[in-house]
Structures are given as C-alpha cells and as structure tokens.
C-alpha cells in the first residue's frame, strides 16, 4: 500500500480507532526490534570456532586456487 493511502485511511478512522492504530504500530516496532536483536545475539563469532585455521599448516593449500585446480584436474581428467 502507498503511504499516502495508508495515511488517508487512518485519517478517516474515528479517534479511538486512530489511537488503536498508533498502539499497534508501537507493538510492531517493539516486536520487530526484538527479533532483530535476537538474530544478532545468535550470531557466532567465527574466529573462536575450532574449524578456523585447520589447514593453516598444509603446504599444499598455501595457494587455494592452485590447490583447487589440481584437485579438479585429478577428479575430472583422471590425471595426477
């Protein structure tokens, strides 16, 4: 819905209904603010995850692009 149409619809409501609309908007704002905050709090800091850096000592993976090309070449072309 266009904002102007929504404003017009609200303006045509009786005062009690307009107050209910304002209350409902306040409710929606708190509800969606809370859900955004919950999503943020559920995020994991990847730096502290045990899998980060598991291949840091592998010499064959220093150049990940070359490593991937070699793996694909072995798998797709059957060469070593």
N, C-alpha and C positions, 0 to 999 in steps of 0.2 A: 504494500500500500504506500502511496505517496504521503510524505509528511504533511503536506497541506491538507490533504483529505482527512488524515487522522486528526489533525488539529481542529478541522471543521466539525468532524463527528463528535469530538469531545466537547467542543463549544456548544453544540446543540443539545447536550445532555442536561438534565436538571442538576442543580448544585450538589446534591447528595451523591449522585452518580459520578460527578466530576471528582469529588473527594475520594470515591472508591477507586477511580482510575489512578489517581495520584498514589494512593496506598498500594495499589497493585504494582505500579511502576517501581516504587520503593522496594517492595518484596522481590521483584525480579532482579533488581540491581544487587541486592544482598545475596540472593541465590546464586547468580552467575559469578559474582566476585568470589564467593566461597568456592565454587567449583574450579575456577582458575587457580586459586591459591592451593587447593588440594592437588591439582595436577602438578604445580610447581614443586610442592613438597614431596611428591612421589618420585621425582626425577632422581636418578642415581648419578653420583659423581664418578664418571668412568675412570678417572685417574686412580681411584682407590680399588678398582676391580682387579682380581688376581690374574685375569687373562691379558691385561695390558702389558705389553713388553715380553710376551712369552717367547717370541722369536728373535729377540734383540741380539742374541749371541750367535745366530746362524749366519755364517759367512755367505752361504748360497742365496740368502734373501736380502743382502745389502741393497741390491738393485731390484726392487719388486717387479718392475716392468719386464726386465730381462728374465727373471725367475718365472714369471707367468708365461712369457713367450716360449721358454724352454719346456715347461710343463705341457702347454698346448701342443707344441710340436711333437713331443713324445706321445701324447694321447691321441692326437688326430692324425698324425702322419706315420706313426709307428717307428720313428727314428729315435736314436739316443743322443 
